[in-house]
Amino acid sequence: MKSSKDVDAYLKTAPKESHAKLKQLRRTIKYVAPKAKEGISYKMPFYDYYGALIWFAAFKNHVGIFIRPPIIQEHKKELEAYVTTKSAVHLPLDRPLPVALIRKLVKARMAKNELMKK
């Protein structure tokens, strides 16, 4: 995908197969972190809340969420059904988004960012 100037532009250029999931991710993040600043970073939608909160992106067979460590490691048991790395979770396009789990991950990162701010 080419570089986008804002999240709306990113969503418009994303593969059609991922549109619904990307929009749902965006709504979920904005619901959990309404004060987070939305933008583009590393050519992906990005949210800042007292520091880096979360990124997301479209790929051929999944959408990815990217969240700074140690959040994924701390929730490893709950994420067993997904491909993960130190800072990414691959959410397959052919399965529903785990909205409750995404909310939990975002809240956990928010809490860590708030602690660092103090």
The first five atom37 places (N, CA, C, CB, O) and aatype in JSON, in Angstrom:
{
  "aatype": [12, 11, 15, 15, 11, 3, 19, 3, 0, 18, 10, 11, 16, 0, 14, 11, 6, 15, 8, 0, 11, 10, 11, 5, 10, 1, 1, 16, 9, 11, 18, 19, 0, 14, 11, 0, 11, 6, 7, 9, 15, 18, 11, 12, 14, 13, 18, 3, 18, 18, 7, 0, 10, 9, 17, 13, 0, 0, 13, 11, 2, 8, 19, 7, 9, 13, 9, 1, 14, 14, 9, 9, 5, 6, 8, 11, 11, 6, 10, 6, 0, 18, 19, 16, 16, 11, 15, 0, 19, 8, 10, 14, 10, 3, 1, 14, 10, 14, 19, 0, 10, 9, 1, 11, 10, 19, 11, 0, 1, 12, 0, 11, 2, 6, 10, 12, 11, 11],
  "atom_mask": [
    [1, 1, 1, 1, 1],
    [1, 1, 1, 1, 1],
    [1, 1, 1, 1, 1],
    [1, 1, 1, 1, 1],
    [1, 1, 1, 1, 1],
    [1, 1, 1, 1, 1],
    [1, 1, 1, 1, 1],
    [1, 1, 1, 1, 1],
    [1, 1, 1, 1, 1],
    [1, 1, 1, 1, 1],
    [1, 1, 1, 1, 1],
    [1, 1, 1, 1, 1],
    [1, 1, 1, 1, 1],
    [1, 1, 1, 1, 1],
    [1, 1, 1, 1, 1],
    [1, 1, 1, 1, 1],
    [1, 1, 1, 1, 1],
    [1, 1, 1, 1, 1],
    [1, 1, 1, 1, 1],
    [1, 1, 1, 1, 1],
    [1, 1, 1, 1, 1],
    [1, 1, 1, 1, 1],
    [1, 1, 1, 1, 1],
    [1, 1, 1, 1, 1],
    [1, 1, 1, 1, 1],
    [1, 1, 1, 1, 1],
    [1, 1, 1, 1, 1],
    [1, 1, 1, 1, 1],
    [1, 1, 1, 1, 1],
    [1, 1, 1, 1, 1],
    [1, 1, 1, 1, 1],
    [1, 1, 1, 1, 1],
    [1, 1, 1, 1, 1],
    [1, 1, 1, 1, 1],
    [1, 1, 1, 1, 1],
    [1, 1, 1, 1, 1],
    [1, 1, 1, 1, 1],
    [1, 1, 1, 1, 1],
    [1, 1, 1, 0, 1],
    [1, 1, 1, 1, 1],
    [1, 1, 1, 1, 1],
    [1, 1, 1, 1, 1],
    [1, 1, 1, 1, 1],
    [1, 1, 1, 1, 1],
    [1, 1, 1, 1, 1],
    [1, 1, 1, 1, 1],
    [1, 1, 1, 1, 1],
    [1, 1, 1, 1, 1],
    [1, 1, 1, 1, 1],
    [1, 1, 1, 1, 1],
    [1, 1, 1, 0, 1],
    [1, 1, 1, 1, 1],
    [1, 1, 1, 1, 1],
    [1, 1, 1, 1, 1],
    [1, 1, 1, 1, 1],
    [1, 1, 1, 1, 1],
    [1, 1, 1, 1, 1],
    [1, 1, 1, 1, 1],
    [1, 1, 1, 1, 1],
    [1, 1, 1, 1, 1],
    [1, 1, 1, 1, 1],
    [1, 1, 1, 1, 1],
    [1, 1, 1, 1, 1],
    [1, 1, 1, 0, 1],
    [1, 1, 1, 1, 1],
    [1, 1, 1, 1, 1],
    [1, 1, 1, 1, 1],
    [1, 1, 1, 1, 1],
    [1, 1, 1, 1, 1],
    [1, 1, 1, 1, 1],
    [1, 1, 1, 1, 1],
    [1, 1, 1, 1, 1],
    [1, 1, 1, 1, 1],
    [1, 1, 1, 1, 1],
    [1, 1, 1, 1, 1],
    [1, 1, 1, 1, 1],
    [1, 1, 1, 1, 1],
    [1, 1, 1, 1, 1],
    [1, 1, 1, 1, 1],
    [1, 1, 1, 1, 1],
    [1, 1, 1, 1, 1],
    [1, 1, 1, 1, 1],
    [1, 1, 1, 1, 1],
    [1, 1, 1, 1, 1],
    [1, 1, 1, 1, 1],
    [1, 1, 1, 1, 1],
    [1, 1, 1, 1, 1],
    [1, 1, 1, 1, 1],
    [1, 1, 1, 1, 1],
    [1, 1, 1, 1, 1],
    [1, 1, 1, 1, 1],
    [1, 1, 1, 1, 1],
    [1, 1, 1, 1, 1],
    [1, 1, 1, 1, 1],
    [1, 1, 1, 1, 1],
    [1, 1, 1, 1, 1],
    [1, 1, 1, 1, 1],
    [1, 1, 1, 1, 1],
    [1, 1, 1, 1, 1],
    [1, 1, 1, 1, 1],
    [1, 1, 1, 1, 1],
    [1, 1, 1, 1, 1],
    [1, 1, 1, 1, 1],
    [1, 1, 1, 1, 1],
    [1, 1, 1, 1, 1],
    [1, 1, 1, 1, 1],
    [1, 1, 1, 1, 1],
    [1, 1, 1, 1, 1],
    [1, 1, 1, 1, 1],
    [1, 1, 1, 1, 1],
    [1, 1, 1, 1, 1],
    [1, 1, 1, 1, 1],
    [1, 1, 1, 1, 1],
    [1, 1, 1, 1, 1],
    [1, 1, 1, 1, 1],
    [1, 1, 1, 1, 1],
    [1, 1, 1, 1, 1],
    [1, 1, 1, 1, 1]
  ],
  "atom_positions": [
    [[0.84, -1.19, 0.0], [0.0, 0.0, 0.0], [0.88, 1.24, 0.0], [-0.96, 0.0, 1.22], [1.96, 1.26, 0.59]],
    [[0.4, 2.28, -0.66], [1.16, 3.51, -0.68], [0.92, 4.29, 0.62], [0.78, 4.37, -1.9], [-0.02, 4.0, 1.36]],
    [[1.77, 5.24, 0.86], [1.67, 6.05, 2.08], [0.41, 6.91, 2.05], [2.92, 6.94, 2.24], [0.05, 7.48, 1.03]],
    [[-0.25, 6.99, 3.2], [-1.47, 7.79, 3.33], [-1.21, 8.94, 4.27], [-2.65, 6.93, 3.83], [-0.38, 8.86, 5.17]],
    [[-1.96, 10.03, 4.06], [-1.77, 11.21, 4.91], [-2.58, 11.14, 6.19], [-2.14, 12.46, 4.15], [-2.23, 11.78, 7.19]],
    [[-3.66, 10.35, 6.18], [-4.47, 10.2, 7.4], [-5.16, 8.84, 7.38], [-5.51, 11.35, 7.52], [-5.08, 8.11, 6.4]],
    [[-5.84, 8.51, 8.46], [-6.45, 7.19, 8.59], [-7.57, 6.98, 7.58], [-6.99, 7.01, 10.0], [-7.71, 5.88, 7.05]],
    [[-8.36, 7.99, 7.31], [-9.41, 7.85, 6.3], [-8.82, 7.48, 4.95], [-10.23, 9.16, 6.19], [-9.35, 6.6, 4.26]],
    [[-7.74, 8.13, 4.56], [-7.08, 7.83, 3.29], [-6.52, 6.41, 3.3], [-5.96, 8.85, 3.0], [-6.59, 5.71, 2.3]],
    [[-5.95, 6.0, 4.42], [-5.43, 4.64, 4.54], [-6.56, 3.63, 4.31], [-4.78, 4.42, 5.92], [-6.4, 2.68, 3.54]],
    [[-7.68, 3.84, 4.97], [-8.8, 2.9, 4.85], [-9.3, 2.81, 3.41], [-9.94, 3.31, 5.78], [-9.68, 1.74, 2.95]],
    [[-9.31, 3.93, 2.71], [-9.79, 3.94, 1.33], [-8.87, 3.15, 0.4], [-9.92, 5.38, 0.82], [-9.34, 2.57, -0.59]],
    [[-7.58, 3.12, 0.69], [-6.63, 2.43, -0.18], [-6.35, 1.0, 0.26], [-5.33, 3.2, -0.24], [-5.65, 0.26, -0.44]],
    [[-6.87, 0.59, 1.39], [-6.66, -0.78, 1.89], [-7.41, -1.78, 1.02], [-7.11, -0.9, 3.37], [-8.42, -1.44, 0.4]],
    [[-6.93, -3.01, 0.97], [-7.65, -4.04, 0.2], [-9.1, -4.17, 0.68], [-6.93, -5.41, 0.32], [-9.38, -4.14, 1.88]],
    [[-10.01, -4.31, -0.26], [-11.44, -4.38, 0.06], [-11.77, -5.47, 1.07], [-12.24, -4.61, -1.21], [-12.67, -5.29, 1.9]],
    [[-11.06, -6.59, 1.01], [-11.32, -7.71, 1.92], [-11.1, -7.33, 3.38], [-10.43, -8.9, 1.56], [-11.67, -7.95, 4.28]],
    [[-10.28, -6.32, 3.62], [-9.95, -5.95, 4.99], [-10.74, -4.74, 5.5], [-8.48, -5.66, 5.09], [-10.65, -4.41, 6.69]],
    [[-11.5, -4.06, 4.64], [-12.19, -2.83, 5.02], [-13.02, -2.97, 6.3], [-13.09, -2.38, 3.9], [-12.87, -2.17, 7.22]],
    [[-13.87, -3.96, 6.36], [-14.76, -4.1, 7.52], [-13.97, -4.29, 8.81], [-15.72, -5.29, 7.32], [-14.3, -3.69, 9.84]],
    [[-12.93, -5.11, 8.76], [-12.14, -5.37, 9.96], [-11.35, -4.12, 10.39], [-11.17, -6.54, 9.72], [-11.26, -3.81, 11.58]],
    [[-10.8, -3.41, 9.42], [-10.05, -2.19, 9.74], [-10.97, -1.14, 10.37], [-9.39, -1.61, 8.47], [-10.59, -0.48, 11.34]],
    [[-12.16, -0.99, 9.82], [-13.11, -0.03, 10.39], [-13.53, -0.44, 11.79], [-14.34, 0.12, 9.49], [-13.69, 0.4, 12.67]],
    [[-13.72, -1.74, 12.0], [-14.09, -2.24, 13.32], [-12.94, -2.02, 14.32], [-14.46, -3.73, 13.26], [-13.19, -1.66, 15.47]],
    [[-11.71, -2.24, 13.88], [-10.55, -1.98, 14.75], [-10.51, -0.51, 15.14], [-9.23, -2.38, 14.03], [-10.32, -0.17, 16.31]],
    [[-10.69, 0.36, 14.17], [-10.67, 1.79, 14.43], [-11.73, 2.18, 15.45], [-10.87, 2.58, 13.14], [-11.45, 2.91, 16.4]],
    [[-12.96, 1.7, 15.25], [-14.05, 2.0, 16.2], [-13.72, 1.48, 17.6], [-15.39, 1.38, 15.7], [-13.98, 2.15, 18.6]],
    [[-13.16, 0.28, 17.67], [-12.82, -0.33, 18.95], [-11.78, 0.5, 19.69], [-12.31, -1.77, 18.75], [-11.93, 0.79, 20.88]],
    [[-10.74, 0.89, 19.0], [-9.67, 1.68, 19.61], [-10.21, 3.03, 20.07], [-8.5, 1.88, 18.62], [-9.92, 3.47, 21.18]],
    [[-10.99, 3.69, 19.21], [-11.54, 5.0, 19.57], [-12.51, 4.91, 20.74], [-12.23, 5.63, 18.37], [-12.62, 5.84, 21.54]],
    [[-13.22, 3.79, 20.85], [-14.14, 3.57, 21.97], [-13.36, 3.44, 23.29], [-15.0, 2.31, 21.73], [-13.73, 4.05, 24.3]],
    [[-12.29, 2.65, 23.26], [-11.51, 2.4, 24.47], [-10.64, 3.6, 24.84], [-10.62, 1.15, 24.29], [-10.45, 3.9, 26.02]],
    [[-10.13, 4.29, 23.83], [-9.2, 5.4, 24.06], [-9.68, 6.65, 23.32], [-7.76, 5.02, 23.61], [-9.03, 7.09, 22.37]],
    [[-10.79, 7.23, 23.75], [-11.35, 8.37, 23.0], [-10.43, 9.6, 23.0], [-12.69, 8.75, 23.59], [-10.56, 10.47, 22.13]],
    [[-9.52, 9.69, 23.95], [-8.61, 10.84, 24.0], [-7.31, 10.6, 23.25], [-8.3, 11.18, 25.44], [-6.46, 11.5, 23.17]],
    [[-7.14, 9.4, 22.7], [-5.93, 9.1, 21.95], [-5.91, 9.92, 20.65], [-5.83, 7.58, 21.64], [-6.94, 10.12, 20.01]],
    [[-4.73, 10.37, 20.29], [-4.55, 11.14, 19.06], [-4.32, 10.16, 17.91], [-3.35, 12.15, 19.19], [-3.45, 9.29, 17.98]],
    [[-5.11, 10.33, 16.85], [-5.03, 9.44, 15.69], [-4.15, 10.05, 14.62], [-6.43, 9.16, 15.13], [-4.18, 11.26, 14.39]],
    [[-3.36, 9.21, 13.98], [-2.52, 9.68, 12.89], [-1.94, 8.52, 12.11], [0.0, 0.0, 0.0], [-2.42, 7.39, 12.22]],
    [[-0.91, 8.8, 11.33], [-0.21, 7.78, 10.56], [1.24, 7.76, 11.04], [-0.29, 8.05, 9.02], [1.88, 8.81, 11.16]],
    [[1.74, 6.57, 11.31], [3.13, 6.37, 11.71], [3.59, 5.06, 11.09], [3.3, 6.37, 13.28], [2.85, 4.07, 11.12]],
    [[4.79, 5.03, 10.53], [5.27, 3.84, 9.82], [4.29, 3.42, 8.72], [5.5, 2.68, 10.82], [4.13, 2.23, 8.45]],
    [[3.63, 4.39, 8.11], [2.67, 4.17, 7.02], [1.43, 3.4, 7.46], [3.33, 3.43, 5.88], [0.74, 2.8, 6.63]],
    [[1.13, 3.4, 8.76], [-0.03, 2.68, 9.3], [-0.83, 3.61, 10.2], [0.42, 1.42, 10.09], [-0.29, 4.58, 10.74]],
    [[-2.13, 3.33, 10.38], [-2.9, 4.05, 11.39], [-2.26, 3.84, 12.76], [-4.39, 3.57, 11.4], [-1.85, 2.74, 13.12]],
    [[-2.19, 4.92, 13.51], [-1.47, 4.94, 14.79], [-2.25, 5.77, 15.78], [-0.03, 5.5, 14.61], [-2.91, 6.75, 15.42]],
    [[-2.17, 5.37, 17.04], [-2.84, 6.09, 18.12], [-1.83, 6.38, 19.21], [-4.04, 5.28, 18.68], [-1.06, 5.51, 19.63]],
    [[-1.84, 7.62, 19.66], [-0.93, 8.08, 20.7], [-1.74, 8.45, 21.93], [-0.08, 9.28, 20.22], [-2.69, 9.23, 21.85]],
    [[-1.36, 7.88, 23.05], [-1.98, 8.2, 24.33], [-0.86, 8.17, 25.35], [-3.15, 7.2, 24.7], [-0.48, 7.1, 25.82]],
    [[-0.33, 9.33, 25.7], [0.85, 9.43, 26.56], [1.98, 8.57, 26.02], [0.5, 9.01, 28.0], [2.72, 7.95, 26.78]],
    [[2.12, 8.55, 24.73], [3.11, 7.72, 24.06], [2.42, 6.74, 23.12], [0.0, 0.0, 0.0], [1.19, 6.72, 23.01]],
    [[3.21, 5.94, 22.44], [2.67, 5.0, 21.46], [1.68, 4.05, 22.11], [3.81, 4.2, 20.8], [1.98, 3.39, 23.1]],
    [[0.48, 3.98, 21.53], [-0.56, 3.12, 22.06], [-0.72, 1.88, 21.17], [-1.9, 3.88, 22.16], [-0.52, 0.76, 21.65]],
    [[-1.08, 2.06, 19.9], [-1.32, 0.92, 19.01], [-1.29, 1.38, 17.56], [-2.67, 0.25, 19.34], [-1.63, 2.52, 17.25]],
    [[-0.87, 0.48, 16.69], [-0.91, 0.64, 15.24], [-1.76, -0.5, 14.69], [0.52, 0.66, 14.61], [-1.93, -1.52, 15.36]],
    [[-2.29, -0.34, 13.48], [-2.89, -1.47, 12.79], [-2.65, -1.35, 11.3], [-4.39, -1.56, 13.09], [-2.4, -0.26, 10.78]],
    [[-2.73, -2.49, 10.61], [-2.46, -2.49, 9.17], [-3.12, -3.69, 8.5], [-0.94, -2.5, 8.9], [-3.42, -4.7, 9.14]],
    [[-3.34, -3.53, 7.19], [-3.93, -4.6, 6.37], [-2.82, -5.38, 5.68], [-4.91, -4.02, 5.33], [-1.84, -4.82, 5.21]],
    [[-3.01, -6.69, 5.63], [-2.11, -7.59, 4.93], [-2.95, -8.52, 4.06], [-1.21, -8.4, 5.92], [-4.18, -8.44, 4.09]],
    [[-2.32, -9.39, 3.31], [-3.04, -10.23, 2.36], [-4.1, -11.11, 3.04], [-2.05, -11.1, 1.61], [-5.23, -11.18, 2.57]],
    [[-3.74, -11.78, 4.13], [-4.65, -12.73, 4.78], [-5.05, -12.35, 6.2], [-4.03, -14.07, 4.79], [-5.76, -13.1, 6.87]],
    [[-4.6, -11.21, 6.65], [-4.91, -10.82, 8.02], [-4.81, -9.3, 8.18], [-3.98, -11.52, 9.01], [-4.28, -8.6, 7.32]],
    [[-5.32, -8.82, 9.3], [-5.0, -7.47, 9.73], [-4.1, -7.64, 10.94], [-6.31, -6.61, 10.06], [-4.26, -8.57, 11.74]],
    [[-3.17, -6.75, 11.07], [-2.24, -6.83, 12.19], [-2.45, -5.68, 13.13], [0.0, 0.0, 0.0], [-2.73, -4.56, 12.71]],
    [[-2.33, -5.97, 14.42], [-2.25, -4.9, 15.4], [-0.85, -4.96, 15.99], [-3.37, -5.03, 16.53], [-0.28, -6.03, 16.18]],
    [[-0.32, -3.81, 16.26], [1.04, -3.68, 16.75], [1.0, -2.87, 18.04], [1.98, -3.01, 15.69], [0.53, -1.74, 18.06]],
    [[1.49, -3.47, 19.1], [1.41, -2.85, 20.41], [2.72, -3.13, 21.14], [0.17, -3.39, 21.23], [3.19, -4.27, 21.18]],
    [[3.28, -2.09, 21.71], [4.61, -2.21, 22.33], [4.63, -3.24, 23.46], [5.07, -0.86, 22.86], [3.64, -3.4, 24.18]],
    [[5.76, -3.93, 23.6], [5.92, -4.89, 24.7], [5.78, -4.19, 26.05], [7.29, -5.59, 24.61], [6.01, -2.98, 26.14]],
    [[5.42, -4.91, 27.06], [5.28, -6.37, 27.19], [3.84, -6.86, 27.07], [5.84, -6.8, 28.52], [3.53, -7.96, 27.54]],
    [[2.96, -6.09, 26.46], [1.52, -6.39, 26.47], [1.21, -7.77, 25.89], [0.76, -5.33, 25.68], [0.46, -8.54, 26.5]],
    [[1.78, -8.1, 24.75], [1.47, -9.41, 24.14], [1.97, -10.54, 25.02], [2.1, -9.51, 22.74], [1.26, -11.53, 25.22]],
    [[3.15, -10.4, 25.56], [3.68, -11.44, 26.45], [2.8, -11.59, 27.69], [5.13, -11.1, 26.87], [2.56, -12.71, 28.14]],
    [[2.32, -10.5, 28.23], [1.47, -10.55, 29.42], [0.1, -11.19, 29.14], [1.27, -9.14, 29.97], [-0.57, -11.65, 30.07]],
    [[-0.31, -11.23, 27.89], [-1.61, -11.8, 27.51], [-1.43, -13.02, 26.61], [-2.47, -10.74, 26.81], [-2.33, -13.37, 25.84]],
    [[-0.28, -13.65, 26.7], [0.08, -14.77, 25.82], [-0.97, -15.89, 25.84], [1.43, -15.33, 26.23], [-1.32, -16.43, 24.79]],
    [[-1.47, -16.24, 27.01], [-2.46, -17.32, 27.12], [-3.72, -16.99, 26.32], [-2.81, -17.56, 28.61], [-4.26, -17.85, 25.62]],
    [[-4.19, -15.75, 26.43], [-5.41, -15.34, 25.73], [-5.2, -15.22, 24.22], [-5.9, -14.01, 26.29], [-6.16, -15.23, 23.45]],
    [[-3.94, -15.1, 23.81], [-3.61, -14.91, 22.39], [-3.14, -16.2, 21.71], [-2.53, -13.85, 22.26], [-2.66, -16.16, 20.58]],
    [[-3.27, -17.33, 22.39], [-2.79, -18.6, 21.84], [-3.37, -18.95, 20.48], [-3.09, -19.71, 22.8], [-2.72, -19.62, 19.68]],
    [[-4.56, -18.52, 20.2], [-5.23, -18.86, 18.94], [-4.74, -18.02, 17.75], [-6.74, -18.69, 19.09], [-5.19, -18.22, 16.63]],
    [[-3.82, -17.09, 18.0], [-3.37, -16.17, 16.96], [-1.86, -16.26, 16.78], [-3.77, -14.73, 17.3], [-1.14, -16.63, 17.7]],
    [[-1.42, -15.92, 15.59], [0.01, -15.77, 15.35], [0.43, -14.47, 16.03], [0.36, -15.76, 13.8], [-0.18, -13.42, 15.81]],
    [[1.47, -14.55, 16.85], [1.97, -13.35, 17.54], [3.48, -13.24, 17.4], [1.57, -13.38, 19.03], [4.17, -14.22, 17.13]],
    [[3.95, -12.04, 17.58], [5.38, -11.78, 17.73], [5.51, -10.98, 19.02], [5.98, -10.99, 16.47], [4.55, -10.83, 19.78]],
    [[6.68, -10.47, 19.26], [6.91, -9.67, 20.47], [5.97, -8.46, 20.54], [8.36, -9.2, 20.52], [5.58, -8.02, 21.63]],
    [[5.61, -7.93, 19.37], [4.79, -6.71, 19.38], [3.64, -6.72, 18.38], [5.66, -5.53, 19.11], [3.05, -5.67, 18.1]],
    [[3.3, -7.89, 17.83], [2.22, -7.94, 16.83], [1.29, -9.12, 17.05], [2.81, -8.02, 15.43], [1.68, -10.16, 17.59]],
    [[0.04, -8.92, 16.62], [-0.95, -9.99, 16.61], [-1.56, -10.0, 15.21], [-2.06, -9.78, 17.73], [-1.99, -8.97, 14.71]],
    [[-1.58, -11.18, 14.59], [-2.18, -11.35, 13.27], [-3.61, -11.84, 13.45], [-1.36, -12.34, 12.37], [-3.84, -12.9, 14.03]],
    [[-4.56, -11.07, 12.97], [-5.98, -11.39, 13.09], [-6.49, -11.79, 11.71], [-6.79, -10.17, 13.68], [-6.65, -10.93, 10.84]],
    [[-6.75, -13.09, 11.5], [-7.15, -13.58, 10.18], [-8.41, -12.91, 9.65], [-7.35, -15.08, 10.23], [-9.33, -12.6, 10.4]],
    [[-8.43, -12.7, 8.35], [-9.59, -12.07, 7.71], [-10.82, -12.97, 7.73], [-9.25, -11.69, 6.29], [-11.94, -12.48, 7.64]],
    [[-10.61, -14.28, 7.84], [-11.75, -15.21, 7.78], [-12.34, -15.54, 9.16], [-11.31, -16.48, 7.11], [-13.15, -16.45, 9.28]],
    [[-11.94, -14.8, 10.18], [-12.49, -15.01, 11.53], [-12.94, -13.67, 12.09], [-11.43, -15.69, 12.48], [-12.39, -12.63, 11.73]],
    [[-13.93, -13.69, 12.98], [-14.36, -12.43, 13.6], [-13.23, -11.83, 14.44], [-15.62, -12.67, 14.48], [-12.41, -12.55, 15.01]],
    [[-13.21, -10.51, 14.52], [-12.23, -9.85, 15.38], [-12.56, -10.15, 16.84], [-12.21, -8.31, 15.13], [-13.73, -10.15, 17.23]],
    [[-11.53, -10.42, 17.65], [-11.75, -10.63, 19.08], [-11.84, -9.27, 19.79], [-10.61, -11.5, 19.7], [-10.9, -8.85, 20.48]],
    [[-12.96, -8.6, 19.62], [-13.1, -7.21, 20.09], [-12.82, -7.08, 21.58], [-14.5, -6.71, 19.79], [-12.1, -6.16, 21.98]],
    [[-13.36, -7.96, 22.4], [-13.13, -7.87, 23.85], [-11.64, -7.99, 24.17], [-13.92, -8.96, 24.59], [-11.14, -7.29, 25.05]],
    [[-10.94, -8.87, 23.48], [-9.5, -9.04, 23.71], [-8.73, -7.81, 23.24], [-8.98, -10.3, 22.98], [-7.79, -7.38, 23.91]],
    [[-9.11, -7.25, 22.11], [-8.44, -6.03, 21.62], [-8.64, -4.9, 22.62], [-8.98, -5.63, 20.23], [-7.7, -4.16, 22.92]],
    [[-9.84, -4.76, 23.13], [-10.1, -3.73, 24.15], [-9.19, -3.94, 25.36], [-11.58, -3.76, 24.6], [-8.62, -2.98, 25.89]],
    [[-9.05, -5.18, 25.77], [-8.21, -5.5, 26.93], [-6.75, -5.13, 26.67], [-8.32, -6.99, 27.27], [-6.09, -4.57, 27.55]],
    [[-6.25, -5.44, 25.48], [-4.86, -5.12, 25.13], [-4.64, -3.61, 25.11], [-4.5, -5.72, 23.77], [-3.64, -3.11, 25.62]],
    [[-5.58, -2.88, 24.51], [-5.46, -1.42, 24.44], [-5.49, -0.82, 25.86], [-6.6, -0.82, 23.57], [-4.69, 0.06, 26.17]],
    [[-6.39, -1.29, 26.69], [-6.47, -0.79, 28.07], [-5.17, -1.08, 28.83], [-7.66, -1.42, 28.81], [-4.71, -0.24, 29.6]],
    [[-4.59, -2.24, 28.61], [-3.34, -2.59, 29.28], [-2.22, -1.65, 28.85], [-2.95, -4.06, 28.98], [-1.43, -1.21, 29.68]],
    [[-2.14, -1.35, 27.56], [-1.1, -0.42, 27.08], [-1.35, 0.99, 27.59], [-1.04, -0.42, 25.54], [-0.41, 1.71, 27.93]],
    [[-2.63, 1.38, 27.64], [-2.97, 2.7, 28.18], [-2.48, 2.82, 29.62], [-4.49, 2.94, 28.09], [-1.9, 3.84, 30.0]],
    [[-2.72, 1.8, 30.41], [-2.32, 1.82, 31.83], [-0.8, 1.96, 31.94], [-2.8, 0.55, 32.56], [-0.31, 2.71, 32.78]],
    [[-0.06, 1.23, 31.11], [1.41, 1.32, 31.14], [1.87, 2.73, 30.73], [2.06, 0.25, 30.21], [2.77, 3.29, 31.35]],
    [[1.24, 3.28, 29.7], [1.6, 4.63, 29.25], [1.29, 5.66, 30.33], [0.87, 4.99, 27.96], [2.06, 6.59, 30.54]],
    [[0.16, 5.5, 31.0], [-0.19, 6.43, 32.08], [0.82, 6.37, 33.22], [-1.59, 6.12, 32.62], [1.18, 7.4, 33.78]],
    [[1.28, 5.17, 33.56], [2.29, 5.0, 34.6], [3.6, 5.68, 34.22], [2.53, 3.52, 34.88], [4.25, 6.32, 35.06]],
    [[4.0, 5.56, 32.96], [5.25, 6.18, 32.48], [5.13, 7.69, 32.51], [5.59, 5.69, 31.05], [6.13, 8.39, 32.71]],
    [[3.93, 8.2, 32.31], [3.71, 9.65, 32.29], [3.92, 10.26, 33.67], [2.3, 9.97, 31.79], [4.38, 11.4, 33.8]],
    [[3.58, 9.49, 34.71], [3.67, 10.01, 36.1], [5.07, 10.18, 36.58], [2.95, 9.1, 37.04], [5.28, 10.61, 37.71]]
  ]
}
